[in-house]
């Protein structure tokens, strides 16, 4: 007997929700926004767009499917099932936030405000998402995973693995550095050799992340080549390596292939590793620990 399909709607609280939590009433929220040169009407319009998109997506879920909803803050406590279809309604970053908790589930990124962002990961509006769900629900042999009417990209992810078994994955990039952005000290081993470094941290980026943090670094270094989102490759950069009698600045960038790894041996009391800008969800490493960074075994299946 085939497992029942389930749609999982991933979203985050809107700015209006957070303002009302903080200021209690619309009047107080409006006063707060005016002191910063903003209007409540603009915030309400964005709230209404997000709410409308979520309602449209929910309405498109077939009656014989199960439905679950999860906010961004609860992703680390939500159990995704292999047969889930994940509907992410929000900005590109919300898809990245959800990706680390997935394992080949099909993901549909829904942009509640088409045209206001890059749309790299939220590629569809609510109407298009409804059409995709309908195609997935159409009778066919093999279940959702075998749906011939839906084309998806398998996006490369990056992972960091500690010597104590802890692991973290990301769809855009990983950062390794000091928790307060002071100098991080470590020994870096790459394919070109080994070097003791003191720097502002290390960025390892996928092709998906090449439009974000790493893009600015690549641009400042003369337009370094970046991988495509589906390439089995990563780009890495050392930020502001400091040359001194005991530290070097020659191994500052490169590419990692399918079997390539960066090995970082920590020489600071406390460094952190986090992905996709989520500093609250991080690994902490201390003196002598080893971190191996490379291509993740998982990939993000994005419609």
N, C-alpha and C positions, 0 to 999 in steps of 0.2 A: 504493500500500500504506500503510495507516494505521500511524502510529508506535506502538510498544509503550508502554502506560501504565506509569508508574513511581510508586510510593509513596515519599515521602521522610519518614522519621521524624526529627523535630527534638526534642531533649531536652537537658537539662543535668545535670551531675553533682549527685548529692544531697549533702545536708549530711553524711551518714554517709561517703560516698566521700571527701569533702574532709577529714573528721576522721581517717580512717584513713591518708590520705596524710600528714597532719601528725604524727600520734601513733603510727603503725605498728600498734598492736594495739587490740583492743576494750577491754581493761582500762585502757590508758592514756587512751583516748578517754573512757571512762566516768568516770575520775577527774577529767579536765579538765572534763567537764560538771557533775559534782557541785560543783566549786568555784564554779560559776556558778549554782547552784540549779536545775539541769536534770537530766533522767534520760536514760540511753541508750535506755531502752525507747521513749520518745516519738520520738526520732530514728530508731530502727529501724523504728517503725510507719510513719513518713512515707516512709522509704526503701522499705519493702515495698509501700506503696500505689503509689508511682511505678513500681517495677519491675513490679508486677502489671499496671498500666495499659499499660505499654509492651509487655509480652508479649501482652496481649489485642489490642492494636492490630496488632501484627505478625502475629498469628494470623489476623486478619481480612483481610489482604491476599490477593487472589486468586492462585492458583498461576501464572497466565499473566502476571502483572504483575512487573516488576522491583522490587526493594526496595533502598533505600539508607538509611543512618542517619548523622546528623551532630549533633555536640554544639554547644552554643551558641558555645563558644570558636573553633570551626572554620567558622562561618558565612561569614566574609569570604573563605574560601578554597574554598568549595564552589560548584560550577557547577550551578545549577538549570536544567532544561530546560522549554520551554514546555508540554509535556504532563504535567508532574509534578502529582501530588496531594500536598499538603504536610500531614502529620499532626503537629501540634505538641502534645506531651504535657508539660504543666507549668502554670505560672501564667500569668496574663494578660500579664505582662511578656515572656515568652518569645515570644509571638506578635508583639509589637511589635519585639522584637529581630530576628526573622526577616523581618519585612515589608519592611525596607529593601533586602533582597537579592532580592526577588521582583518579577515583572512580570506580574501578572494570573493567576498560577497559583491554583488553587483551594486554599483553606486550611481545614482542619478543626481547631479548637482542642479539645483533650481535657483535662479537669480530672481529675487522679488522686485528688483529695480534694474531691469535690463538697460545696459548702456552706461551705468554709473561706475562700473568697475571693469577690470580686465576680462573677467569671465573665462579665465583659464580653466578653472575647475567647476564652476557653476555655469554650464554651457547652455542651459535651457530655461525658457520661461515656464510658468505654471501650465499653460495650455500645451506646450510641447511635452512636458513631463507627463501630462495625462495621456497623451497619445502613446508615449513609450510604455506606460503601465498597461494600457489596453493591448498593445502588441505582446507584452509579456504574458498577459492573462489569456491570450487567444489559445484555444485548444491545440495541442501538439504533443508529439511523443518526446519524452526525455526531460520534461520539466523546465523550470525557469532557466537553469544554467545552459540549456541547449537551445535557447530561443534564437531562431535564425533571422528574425526580423529586427533584431537589435544589435548594432555594432558597438563594440567597446574597445577602448585603448587600455593596454596594460602598462601602467606607469611605474617606472623604477622607483624604489624607495631606498633610503640609506639607513643603516643600523650601526649602533655602537654596542659592543659586548665587553663587559668588564670581566676581570679574571676571577671574580667571585660568582659568576653566572648571571648577574643582572644584565638586562638588555633593554634598549630603547630604539624605536624606529621612528622615522619621519618621512614625509612625502616631499618636503621642500628642502630643508637643510638641517644639519646638526651643528650645534655650537659646543665647543669645549673651551673652558676658560675659568677665570676667577669669578666667584659669586658676586663680587662688587665691582667687577671690571678693572681690578688692579692687574698688575703684571702676573701672568701665569708662567710658572717654570716647569719644564718637562724635557724629556728626551724624545725626539721625533724620529721614527724610523720609516723611511719611504723607499721606493725602488731605486732611488739614486744615492742612498746612503743614510747615515744617521747623524743627528746634530742635536746638541743641547741648546735649548732656546728659552728666551724670556720674551713674551709677547702679550698682545691684548687678546689672544685666543685664536682658535682654529675654527674655520668654517668649512664644512664638507657639504656640497650641494648636489642635488639631482638636476636633471634637465628641467623638471617642473619648477624647481626653485631658481632657475636661471633668470627669471623675470623679477626676482626680489632682491634679498640682501646681497647675494653673491654677484648679482648683475652690476651693482654699483662698484663693487671691488674690481670686477673684471674690466669695467669701463675705465676706472682710474688707473689701471695698469696697462692701458693701451688697447683695450678691446680683446681680451683673451677669449679663445674659443670655448664655448660652453656646449655640453651635450644636449641632445633633444630629449623630450620627456620619456620616450620609450626606449632610448638607448641604454644598453647595459654598461653605463659609465657614470662616473661622478667627477666633479671638479672640486679641488680643495685649495684653500688659501690660508696662509698665516697672516694675521693682522698685526702690523707694526712690530715686526721682529726687531729686537734690540741687539746690535752687535757690541760685544764687550770681550775682555780677555777670557771670559769663561762661557760665553754664549755666542752663537752664530746667527747669521741671517742669509744663508744661501739656499736652504730648502724652504721656500716660501709659497710655492704653488705647484700644481700638477694635476694629472688626470689619473683616475683609478679605473681599471677595466674589470671584467667579470670576476676574476680571481684575485684582484689587487686588494691590498689592505694598507692602511696607515696604522702603525703601532705607536701609541703614546704611553711613555712611562712617566708617571707623575712625580715631580720633585717640589711640590708645594703642599702645605698642610691641608688645603681644601680647595678642590676645583669642582666644577659642575659640568654636566652634560645635559642639554635639553634640546628639544626639536621643535621646529615650526613656531618659534617665539613663545612657547608655553613654559615659562620659567618655573611655574609652580609644579609642573610635572617633570621632575628632573632626577638624574642620578648624581650622587655625590661620591667623589673619589679622593683619596688621601695619598700621602707620601708612599711611593713604592708600588702603588697599584698600576696595573696595565690596562689600557683601553685599546681595543681593536675596532677600527672603523672601516666598513666596506659596504658593498651592495647587499641589501636585505634579500632574504629568500622569498618573502612575500612581495606581491605587486598589487597596486591599486587598480581594480577593474572599473573603469569610469566610462559610462555611456556617453 
